Amino acid sequence: MVVSERTLVNTRCMSAGLTGVQRYIGELSSRLAESLECVAPRKPLQGFGGHLWEQLRLPSIVGARLLWSPANTGPLLVRRQIVTVHDVASLDHPEWFHPSFAAWYRWMTPRLVKNARRVVVVSEFTRQRLVKLTRTDPSRITVVPNGIDQRFRPRSQGEISEALEGLNLRVTRYILSLGSLEPRKNLERLIRAWAQVVCKLPDDVYLVIVGSASAARVFKPVSLTNLPPRVFVTGSVPDRYLPALYSGALAVAYLSLYEGFGLPPLEAMACGSVAITGNLTSLPEVVGSAALTVDPYSTEAIAEAIDELVNYPSLRSDLKRRSLERTRAFTWESAAAGIQRVLTEALAN
């Protein structure tokens, strides 16, 4: 359904690097293009300058129109607003973030969600945390899960080889870890677990860590030093390589300590790989019984899961079947329909 009044969508954050939030905005904006009108600063603004534009300039642009702010933040002065909250990690774990970033969101988030007309979250876990931490009325919060783009599907061996060659990775069998280099992604424990288990694995199995450092203004830094044997750290990779990298992996290790949703495990599962995830926050809700879920604080549990998935092909085969079934429930078309319903209701009221 297309509404008669086009909703303004706050796309300020799209000038930042590609993360799950930017992917969310891009996927939904393209599917709701007839209902939305994007608004952003004339030049990219991040940090203090971006917040200043959002709080002081954006309200005058919006006027009486409906605004959708899809990236955890929005102007406090605009009450005719829908806000998407992806997670409340900065409220639950401020120690993982730059102090000024955590302080701003701990002050702003409760006020924003109470002022907004409706709030959208991407998981039941985030809804529950938001209600507890901000005392927001649960009836004003709608859960609309993320989706998986159709390009995330099993790829051919030729495409896998092309991606590996393009990244100068001389491996054929590997465990893949993908995510930004920040404290909550738990890479230090993954690396310690790898050091424990690598001697039990065939000599041709490697750990490939893909991801770039997060913005220093947001997260405290993570240093990957003194790496154990058979570990490659690639840095960021072109987005076009991701489906093939997922498809070629024996498993994808996503041991995050905190996620509002967690797209990488689902994308990997849709590509025919299997996932090892933490058993905390939203991840069990997202992957269901189609992945190995372990205590992400236990290096022994992580090491055991890697051992099982590498050395027991029958387990991988069973999880692969369950993974492909599980991912059919998550589409961006369904997510777009959920957002459209929220926008339509807000416009009608």
Sequence and secondary structure as in RCSB ss.txt:
>XXXX:A:sequence
MVVSERTLVNTRCMSAGLTGVQRYIGELSSRLAESLECVAPRKPLQGFGGHLWEQLRLPSIVGARLLWSPANTGP
LLVRRQIVTVHDVASLDHPEWFHPSFAAWYRWMTPRLVKNARRVVVVSEFTRQRLVKLTRTDPSRITVVPNGIDQ
RFRPRSQGEISEALEGLNLRVTRYILSLGSLEPRKNLERLIRAWAQVVCKLPDDVYLVIVGSASAARVFKPVSLT
NLPPRVFVTGSVPDRYLPALYSGALAVAYLSLYEGFGLPPLEAMACGSVAITGNLTSLPEVVGSAALTVDPYSTE
AIAEAIDELVNYPSLRSDLKRRSLERTRAFTWESAAAGIQRVLTEALAN
>XXXX:A:secstr
   SS EEEE GGGGS   HHHHHHHHHHHHTTTTEEEE  SS   HHHHHHIIIIIHHHHHTTS EEE SS   
TT  SEEEEE   HHHH GGGB HHHHHHHHHHHHHHHHHSSEEEESSHHHHHHHHHHH   GGGEEE    B T
T S   HHHHHHHHHHTT   SEEEEEES BSGGG HHHHHHHHHHHGGGS TTEEEEEE  B  TTTB      
S  SSEEEEES  GGGHHHHHHH SEEEE  S  SS HHHHHHHHTT  EEEESSTTHHHHHTTSSEEE TT HH
HHHHHHHHHHH HHHHHHHHHHHHHHHTT BHHHHHHHHHHHHHHHHH 
